[in-house]
Amino acid sequence: MEKLRALDLPEIRLCIARYLNIYDQVQCLQVCKAWHQTFAPFVWTEAMIVGNPAGEFLRGPSPEAIERHRDLVVHLRFEDHFDKCYALHYPKLQALWLHTTEGSACNLFRQAHHPTAVIAANPSLVDIALVKVEMPSGAHFWTAVGELPLLETMVMGMVSIADKTAVHAFWQACQKLEKLFMASVSMSGGGFDFDRLNFPRLETLALKRLVGVDVAEQLWMIVQCPFLKELCWEVEMKGINVFWEDYPSRFPNGAWPNLKSLQLGHNIQDSDVALALGGVWQAEELTLLGVYFGPLASKAIHRHFSTLRMVDLGVCFHADSSTMLQILVSCPLLEEFYAPVIFADDIVDAGPWACLSLVHLAVEIVFFDGEEDLQPQVFDRLSPLSRLRVLCPGGPPPFDEESRRIPLDFRLQSGLGVLSNLKGLRVLNFGATQQHLGEEEVRWMLTHWEALRVVAAVTLARVGSNGSGVNVSRMQAIFGIGDLTG
């Protein structure tokens, strides 16, 4: 009786296949018929056909190979090349990616048999991605997309939709989506009346730098998505000073009861940020990029204090220290916080921080001349944050020597020792602030912060190794310096 080996069992081969890269999987295909049967589904899950800048076939599976294995293809990608021989029915196809690279002369829709045929032949499609693609005129392609019964997600980047008929068909197709991502998308043919549409299934929406759809139209489209959970909206700066001016009544308080994640940018005024925050019931994630976060926005954010888990105000204008500190004092669920600056005297004057679940803290802590005695008190505020994994107390480089600010001083004499319970700290980044740690501080960090992996932007004294009990190679890796022996 022939002895059975472990690799003769399909279950063992399947387990191995999951841990191999595509090149090793291809090698395994060639061992024998049994191995081919095991590894073929992994190799053919994704098929990519790539062309050269002229649009001619460059690499990828041949049409004959695609024909033989099309029942295994789940993800299909065309980059700078498409041929009618690929317009097949793929029984398991879920994702289609159409991509034109920079400098390519290829137009995937130039041929008579363009990718519309793949759409029409594969009703199983769930996800479609279009990147740097010049879309054809007319409604044919978007009508085919709109007829896909299982479509959930569409991603579009640097795409041009040519005429009004195509634009209308596009928005019609979007009504069935659950996720829509649009970045640098250009639409021609005039405005579109979103009163005629609604997007009842849309839960995730990203609109970034749309051309041909003005701010008011974008807003009204967003309002037509009552079940949004995630919204990312970045608008063009032109005309932003009259942002929503004509549409205050169309933005009712609590427009999106399910919205948990909100990202806004750029150059949006304080009053408009406040309106947006008022349109959300209770946000969990808030990212504001290059917006004006003034007194109105500061007041509007209060309603979200009990639910916020992530707040990123790192590149906001007019975000004052007291408001930033109020978030730390008032948000018990906060896990990530990014802010421009907090002044040490505000930290000392405020009460204890409520954010004891904080994992990532990135905010420049600034002292003024004569406030050196506040250093230990600031460390005392940080000491209860036992779950902290990433701490970035530094800021950007100063404009000149006169604008240089006094940072939190990570030396034992200033109060570093009270942070011994930050045992899970992995990253300490001082940004552009100046820190001069001596041997004593380095050894203290390595002893008390066993999880520490990176310390960035720090000037160290030379450190010896004899009798210290500290692993010098670990010290070198963490602090990013060479010879530590004096």
Solvent accessible surface area in square Angstrom, and as a share of the most:
residue,aa,sasa,rsa
1,M,244,1.09
2,E,157,0.71
3,K,176,0.74
4,L,121,0.60
5,R,165,0.60
6,A,64,0.50
7,L,73,0.36
8,D,57,0.30
9,L,69,0.34
10,P,67,0.42
11,E,117,0.53
12,I,66,0.34
13,R,12,0.05
14,L,66,0.33
15,C,66,0.40
16,I,66,0.33
17,A,0,0.00
18,R,157,0.57
19,Y,181,0.69
20,L,51,0.26
21,N,86,0.44
22,I,79,0.40
23,Y,169,0.64
24,D,61,0.32
25,Q,15,0.07
26,V,53,0.31
27,Q,119,0.53
28,C,19,0.12
29,L,23,0.12
30,Q,129,0.57
31,V,87,0.50
32,C,62,0.37
33,K,182,0.77
34,A,45,0.35
35,W,42,0.15
36,H,73,0.33
37,Q,144,0.64
38,T,11,0.06
39,F,1,0.01
40,A,6,0.04
41,P,56,0.35
42,F,55,0.23
43,V,21,0.12
44,W,28,0.10
45,T,48,0.28
46,E,98,0.44
47,A,3,0.02
48,M,72,0.32
49,I,0,0.00
50,V,6,0.04
51,G,5,0.05
52,N,34,0.18
53,P,94,0.59
54,A,67,0.52
55,G,17,0.16
56,E,105,0.47
57,F,90,0.38
58,L,98,0.49
59,R,130,0.47
60,G,37,0.36
61,P,31,0.19
62,S,47,0.30
63,P,46,0.29
64,E,109,0.49
65,A,14,0.11
66,I,0,0.00
67,E,84,0.38
68,R,161,0.59
69,H,28,0.12
70,R,72,0.26
71,D,70,0.36
72,L,35,0.17
73,V,0,0.00
74,V,30,0.17
75,H,73,0.33
76,L,2,0.01
77,R,55,0.20
78,F,0,0.00
79,E,23,0.10
80,D,5,0.02
81,H,22,0.10
82,F,2,0.01
83,D,48,0.25
84,K,122,0.52
85,C,45,0.27
86,Y,2,0.01
87,A,29,0.22
88,L,38,0.19
89,H,87,0.39
90,Y,0,0.00
91,P,62,0.39
92,K,112,0.47
93,L,0,0.00
94,Q,88,0.39
95,A,18,0.14
96,L,3,0.01
97,W,84,0.29
98,L,0,0.00
99,H,28,0.13
100,T,14,0.08
101,T,44,0.26
102,E,145,0.65
103,G,73,0.70
104,S,23,0.15
105,A,67,0.52
106,C,19,0.12
107,N,35,0.18
108,L,1,0.01
109,F,14,0.06
110,R,166,0.61
111,Q,75,0.34
112,A,99,0.77
113,H,94,0.42
114,H,31,0.14
115,P,0,0.00
116,T,4,0.03
117,A,37,0.29
118,V,0,0.00
119,I,0,0.00
120,A,76,0.59
121,A,34,0.27
122,N,0,0.00
123,P,69,0.44
124,S,27,0.17
125,L,0,0.00
126,V,32,0.18
127,D,54,0.28
128,I,1,0.01
129,A,9,0.07
130,L,0,0.00
131,V,23,0.13
132,K,56,0.24
133,V,3,0.02
134,E,115,0.52
135,M,4,0.02
136,P,33,0.21
137,S,79,0.51
138,G,26,0.25
139,A,30,0.23
140,H,129,0.57
141,F,1,0.01
142,W,2,0.01
143,T,65,0.38
144,A,13,0.10
145,V,0,0.00
146,G,21,0.20
147,E,125,0.56
148,L,6,0.03
149,P,86,0.54
150,L,99,0.49
151,L,0,0.00
152,E,64,0.29
153,T,21,0.12
154,M,0,0.00
155,V,55,0.31
156,M,2,0.01
157,G,13,0.13
158,M,105,0.47
159,V,3,0.01
160,S,49,0.32
161,I,1,0.00
162,A,47,0.36
163,D,43,0.22
164,K,100,0.42
165,T,79,0.46
166,A,0,0.00
167,V,5,0.03
168,H,46,0.21
169,A,13,0.10
170,F,0,0.00
171,W,2,0.01
172,Q,83,0.37
173,A,3,0.02
174,C,0,0.00
175,Q,50,0.22
176,K,49,0.21
177,L,0,0.00
178,E,48,0.22
179,K,90,0.38
180,L,0,0.00
181,F,69,0.29
182,M,1,0.01
183,A,30,0.23
184,S,40,0.26
185,V,0,0.00
186,S,42,0.27
187,M,9,0.04
188,S,54,0.35
189,G,39,0.38
190,G,52,0.50
191,G,44,0.42
192,F,16,0.07
193,D,72,0.37
194,F,3,0.01
195,D,76,0.39
196,R,149,0.54
197,L,6,0.03
198,N,80,0.41
199,F,1,0.00
200,P,66,0.41
201,R,95,0.35
202,L,0,0.00
203,E,63,0.28
204,T,15,0.09
205,L,1,0.01
206,A,11,0.09
207,L,1,0.01
208,K,56,0.24
209,R,100,0.36
210,L,6,0.03
211,V,81,0.47
212,G,45,0.43
213,V,12,0.07
214,D,82,0.42
215,V,26,0.15
216,A,23,0.18
217,E,39,0.17
218,Q,6,0.03
219,L,1,0.00
220,W,44,0.15
221,M,2,0.01
222,I,0,0.00
223,V,24,0.14
224,Q,30,0.13
225,C,0,0.00
226,P,52,0.33
227,F,103,0.43
228,L,0,0.00
229,K,91,0.39
230,E,82,0.37
231,L,6,0.03
232,C,20,0.12
233,W,3,0.01
234,E,10,0.04
235,V,5,0.03
236,E,75,0.34
237,M,116,0.52
238,K,188,0.80
239,G,50,0.48
240,I,4,0.02
241,N,123,0.63
242,V,87,0.50
243,F,10,0.04
244,W,11,0.04
245,E,113,0.51
246,D,118,0.61
247,Y,57,0.22
248,P,82,0.52
249,S,103,0.67
250,R,84,0.31
251,F,10,0.04
252,P,73,0.46
253,N,119,0.61
254,G,13,0.13
255,A,18,0.14
256,W,4,0.01
257,P,49,0.31
258,N,50,0.26
259,L,0,0.00
260,K,84,0.36
261,S,23,0.15
262,L,2,0.01
263,Q,44,0.19
264,L,2,0.01
265,G,0,0.00
266,H,73,0.33
267,N,28,0.15
268,I,0,0.00
269,Q,56,0.25
270,D,25,0.13
271,S,55,0.35
272,D,11,0.06
273,V,0,0.00
274,A,19,0.15
275,L,65,0.32
276,A,3,0.02
277,L,1,0.00
278,G,14,0.14
279,G,1,0.01
280,V,0,0.00
281,W,132,0.46
282,Q,84,0.37
283,A,1,0.01
284,E,56,0.25
285,E,76,0.34
286,L,1,0.00
287,T,16,0.09
288,L,0,0.00
289,L,39,0.19
290,G,11,0.11
291,V,0,0.00
292,Y,56,0.21
293,F,0,0.00
294,G,6,0.06
295,P,111,0.70
296,L,95,0.47
297,A,0,0.00
298,S,13,0.09
299,K,153,0.65
300,A,21,0.16
301,I,0,0.00
302,H,80,0.36
303,R,98,0.36
304,H,1,0.00
305,F,24,0.10
306,S,62,0.40
307,T,28,0.16
308,L,0,0.00
309,R,94,0.34
310,M,35,0.16
311,V,0,0.00
312,D,33,0.17
313,L,0,0.00
314,G,28,0.27
315,V,89,0.51
316,C,13,0.08
317,F,95,0.39
318,H,133,0.60
319,A,10,0.08
320,D,65,0.33
321,S,6,0.04
322,S,67,0.43
323,T,11,0.06
324,M,0,0.00
325,L,6,0.03
326,Q,73,0.33
327,I,0,0.00
328,L,0,0.00
329,V,44,0.25
330,S,38,0.25
331,C,0,0.00
332,P,66,0.41
333,L,68,0.34
334,L,0,0.00
335,E,65,0.29
336,E,63,0.28
337,F,0,0.00
338,Y,50,0.19
339,A,8,0.06
340,P,39,0.25
341,V,20,0.12
342,I,1,0.00
343,F,55,0.23
344,A,0,0.00
345,D,51,0.27
346,D,38,0.20
347,I,0,0.00
348,V,37,0.21
349,D,120,0.62
350,A,28,0.22
351,G,33,0.31
352,P,106,0.67
353,W,15,0.05
354,A,37,0.29
355,C,0,0.00
356,L,94,0.47
357,S,26,0.17
358,L,0,0.00
359,V,54,0.31
360,H,43,0.19
361,L,1,0.00
362,A,22,0.17
363,V,3,0.02
364,E,12,0.05
365,I,1,0.01
366,V,1,0.01
367,F,3,0.01
368,F,99,0.41
369,D,126,0.65
370,G,63,0.61
371,E,29,0.13
372,E,104,0.47
373,D,101,0.52
374,L,27,0.13
375,Q,9,0.04
376,P,58,0.37
377,Q,75,0.33
378,V,1,0.00
379,F,0,0.00
380,D,72,0.37
381,R,56,0.21
382,L,0,0.00
383,S,22,0.14
384,P,67,0.42
385,L,0,0.00
386,S,55,0.36
387,R,139,0.51
388,L,0,0.00
389,R,90,0.33
390,V,29,0.17
391,L,1,0.00
392,C,26,0.16
393,P,4,0.03
394,G,14,0.13
395,G,11,0.11
396,P,99,0.62
397,P,100,0.63
398,P,45,0.28
399,F,201,0.84
400,D,78,0.41
401,E,125,0.56
402,E,168,0.75
403,S,47,0.30
404,R,100,0.36
405,R,109,0.40
406,I,54,0.27
407,P,27,0.17
408,L,1,0.01
409,D,24,0.13
410,F,0,0.00
411,R,85,0.31
412,L,46,0.23
413,Q,144,0.64
414,S,13,0.08
415,G,15,0.15
416,L,0,0.00
417,G,33,0.31
418,V,65,0.37
419,L,0,0.00
420,S,39,0.25
421,N,61,0.31
422,L,0,0.00
423,K,131,0.56
424,G,16,0.15
425,L,0,0.00
426,R,108,0.39
427,V,40,0.23
428,L,0,0.00
429,N,51,0.26
430,F,0,0.00
431,G,32,0.31
432,A,38,0.29
433,T,20,0.12
434,Q,108,0.48
435,Q,7,0.03
436,H,106,0.47
437,L,3,0.01
438,G,22,0.21
439,E,74,0.33
440,E,115,0.52
441,E,14,0.06
442,V,0,0.00
443,R,37,0.13
444,W,31,0.11
445,M,0,0.00
446,L,7,0.04
447,T,82,0.48
448,H,62,0.28
449,W,0,0.00
450,E,130,0.58
451,A,24,0.19
452,L,0,0.00
453,R,115,0.42
454,V,68,0.39
455,V,6,0.04
456,A,31,0.24
457,A,54,0.42
458,V,27,0.15
459,T,80,0.46
460,L,30,0.15
461,A,52,0.40
462,R,159,0.58
463,V,1,0.01
464,G,30,0.29
465,S,42,0.27
466,N,152,0.78
467,G,90,0.87
468,S,34,0.22
469,G,84,0.81
470,V,25,0.15
471,N,89,0.46
472,V,33,0.19
473,S,72,0.46
474,R,66,0.24
475,M,1,0.00
476,Q,59,0.26
477,A,79,0.61
478,I,7,0.04
479,F,8,0.03
480,G,66,0.63
481,I,60,0.30
482,G,52,0.50
483,D,96,0.50
484,L,3,0.01
485,T,66,0.39
486,G,94,0.90
